[in-house]
Amino acid sequence: MKLVVEDKDNPAFGHDVPLCHQAVEVLRIIRMITGSLPILFPSAKGWRQPMSDAALSTMYKRMAGGRYQGQMVPHGWRSSFSTIMNERAADLERDGDRMVIDMILAHVPEGVSASEWSYNRSRYRRPRTSLHQVWADLISEGLVSPYELLSRETSLKGGAAA
């Protein structure tokens, strides 16, 4: 969430995110790799610091010999999600999904005033969970499970993860 520092610990600005089963699997695998480290995504420079917010951008610049540099940035996933899920909502005539898509992106939904939205404390958990799962199913179709990837990696190294 983009918030001023003073608001980051304020529960009124909370943005809980229901996780799809693919995300839970990935987090479980990461925990198997990082063990009991206090940070789930530690910096390459040291396990006591979190990964830099530029780490994913750097990955895109280096991945596949730089093939993705200038083609994709982490923030682009927000645009992709919005575009694809809004197209899906239109195709399925699910106009109510637009509000939920905006909520997932932490935007004030179109047609709702900022003051009205600030008073609405509903989290819309069930429809958000459903859309998260649909998105995860779309982007993970045909991918190898994280458990299989870990198994392959550990068999290549001839040992256990972590």
Secondary structure, 3 states (H helix, E strand, C coil): CCCCHHHCCCHHHCCCCCCCHHHHHHHHHHHHHHCCCCCCCEECCEEEEECCCCHHHHHHHHHHHHCCCCCCCCCHHHHHHHHHHHHHHHHCCCCCHHHHHHHHCCCCCCCCCHHHHHHCCCCCHHHHHHHHHHHHHHHHCCCCCHHHHHHHHHHHHCCCCC
